[in-house]
Amino acid sequence: MDINSAILAASATNEPATALYPLPIGLGHRFGGGASGIADKLTGGRQWSGSLNIQSGFPLTPQIGSNASGTGDTLIPDVPNRNPDFNGPVILGKVGQWFDPRAFLMPLAGTFGNVARGSFIGPEFWNFDTSMAKKISVTEQVSMQFRAEAFNVFNHPNFASPNPVVFSGNNYSSSAGAITATSNASRQIQFALKLLF
């Protein structure tokens, strides 16, 4: 791959890495360089693009589901205490139960829990989209572009954040840590035809 023909962009702000590569096919290119007329229209003017997004997961804060501290602040939910008698992994990494609720205890009324906010990580995310475009010149001023695009090419399931509420009243909630949604759609393929003039 000719790196001078590729446009690569990436950043540390959860933006995907993207690439756009004009394929070296057709008149004046490495492959089919002698093509002309109909042969050049069929083979030339192609470009590939791709987008890769990989994230390790968003911070996750378990919540008790009530205002045990008595502050009345519903914008910043109360957190539980860590259970000193709990042994084993807190993060189970399962869709049905991302974290083990037994790792936490309900704080005493009028007190704050000791679990640090954002101290756990939710599900990871990775997605790859790609497209192939073909430009067809009709006249010197008019051309058409045909695009075939595929989103989430590998049909990889990316799960949304789990239910952070640990307790239902004073008991463990049956849905604590459960994931009930995905954070992106399944594989989708679409085609487009655009007239440029």
Backbone hydrogen bonds, N-H to C=O, Kabsch-Sander energy under -0.5 kcal/mol:
donor,donor_aa,acceptor,acceptor_aa,energy
3,I,1,M,-0.8
5,S,2,D,-1.7
6,A,2,D,-0.6
6,A,3,I,-0.6
7,I,20,L,-1.3
8,L,6,A,-0.6
9,A,18,T,-1.4
11,S,15,E,-0.6
17,A,52,L,-2.8
18,T,9,A,-1.9
19,A,50,G,-2.3
20,L,7,I,-0.7
21,Y,48,W,-3.4
23,L,21,Y,-0.5
23,L,46,R,-1.8
25,I,23,L,-2.5
26,G,31,F,-2.7
28,G,33,G,-1.6
29,H,26,G,-2.3
31,F,24,P,-2.3
32,G,30,R,-0.5
35,A,32,G,-1.9
39,A,36,S,-1.1
40,D,36,S,-0.6
41,K,37,G,-1.9
42,L,38,I,-2.1
43,T,39,A,-1.8
44,G,40,D,-2.8
45,G,25,I,-0.5
47,Q,133,A,-2.3
48,W,21,Y,-2.8
49,S,131,S,-2.3
50,G,19,A,-2.3
51,S,129,D,-2.6
52,L,17,A,-3.0
53,N,127,N,-2.6
55,Q,125,F,-3.5
60,L,120,F,-3.7
63,Q,164,P,-2.9
64,I,78,D,-2.1
68,A,66,S,-0.9
70,G,67,N,-1.2
74,T,72,G,-0.9
78,D,66,S,-0.5
81,N,105,L,-2.9
83,N,103,A,-2.6
86,F,83,N,-1.6
92,L,90,V,-0.7
92,L,98,W,-2.2
93,G,98,W,-2.2
94,K,97,Q,-1.1
98,W,177,G,-3.6
100,D,90,V,-2.7
103,A,100,D,-1.8
104,F,101,P,-1.8
105,L,81,N,-2.4
110,G,68,A,-3.4
111,T,108,L,-1.9
113,G,79,V,-0.6
115,V,80,P,-1.9
119,S,116,A,-1.4
120,F,60,L,-1.6
122,G,58,F,-3.2
125,F,55,Q,-2.6
127,N,53,N,-2.2
129,D,51,S,-2.5
130,T,150,A,-2.5
131,S,49,S,-2.4
132,M,148,A,-2.3
133,A,47,Q,-2.9
134,K,146,F,-2.6
135,K,45,G,-2.8
136,I,144,M,-3.3
137,S,135,K,-0.5
138,V,142,V,-2.4
139,T,142,V,-2.2
143,S,196,L,-2.7
144,M,136,I,-2.9
145,Q,194,K,-2.7
146,F,134,K,-2.7
147,R,192,A,-2.9
148,A,132,M,-2.5
149,E,190,Q,-3.0
150,A,130,T,-3.0
151,F,188,Q,-3.2
153,V,128,F,-2.6
155,N,152,N,-2.4
159,F,157,P,-0.6
160,A,181,A,-2.4
163,N,178,A,-2.5
166,V,63,Q,-3.3
166,V,164,P,-0.5
168,S,171,N,-3.2
169,G,167,F,-0.5
171,N,168,S,-1.5
173,S,166,V,-3.0
176,A,173,S,-1.3
177,G,163,N,-2.5
178,A,175,S,-2.0
179,I,95,V,-2.7
180,T,178,A,-0.5
183,S,158,N,-3.0
184,N,158,N,-0.7
188,Q,151,F,-2.0
190,Q,149,E,-2.6
192,A,147,R,-2.3
194,K,145,Q,-2.7
196,L,143,S,-3.6
196,L,194,K,-0.5
